[in-house]
Structures are given as structure tokens and as C-alpha cells.
């Protein structure tokens, strides 16, 4: 049972931006959403599902443990919203203030940003 749940909640390779050309495409032609913790760039998707790329710089979080925590948190919230997101490519960039915030604050921030991404498609 636990294996099935973990598999359903997984982060498949098809939901990741893995190639540098994919990142470049998003940076070249993206809508920008952001708040004080994150900047999210949204580009046109070419797959069957939304895909996530992470850009967590050493400037934003000098310690690797902080970068890893932020990346885990972003991936987790992306997985929770994946079925509600349109087919887009998303790159999440972290601002330096995020490393000082607790997880519940960052979760609220990310959830609002994911809602912004899924919202405009319904109103367009």
C-alpha cells in the first residue's frame, strides 16, 4: 500500500525540466509571477503535463542545507498542485529572504503563486 501512495505522489521525470535548452526557452519567453520569497517564470509547455525547473542560487542560500530544504519544499508544493496546473514549463527562483522563513510561510507563498498560474487560464 505504501508503495502505491509514494508512486502516486512521485515526481516523475516527465514533470521536470532537465535540459538547459528547456530552461533557456522559459527564460526567453516567460510570464513572471512573484512575491517577496520567490519568482516564478512560466513559459509555454510542450509536454503532456506541467514541468518544473529550479534555480536556487548560492547567493540566495549560501548553505547547501538551506538550498536543499528550499528545493524539497518547492518540489513538494508543485506535486500537490500538478493536476490543477495547465501544461506549462515553470522555473522557480528563490529570493534571499526565503532562507530565513519557516516552512508554513513558504508553503503559503508557493500555494498563492501556483493559484496565480492556474487562474489566468480560466479567465483568458
Number of C-alpha atoms within 10 A of each C-alpha: 5 7 8 9 9 10 10 11 12 13 17 11 10 13 20 19 19 14 9 9 10 20 20 10 14 21 16 11 12 16 14 14 15 18 12 11 18 21 18 23 23 22 23 16 17 12 12 11 17 25 28 24 24 19 15 21 14 12 10 17 21 13 11 12 10 17 19 13 13 20 18 12 16 22 17 16 16 22 18 13 15 19 11 15 19 19 18 21 25 29 24 21 20 25 18 18 12 19 19 11 11 9 14 9 11 20 15 11 17 24 15 13 18 19 13 14 20 17 14 10 10 7 6 5
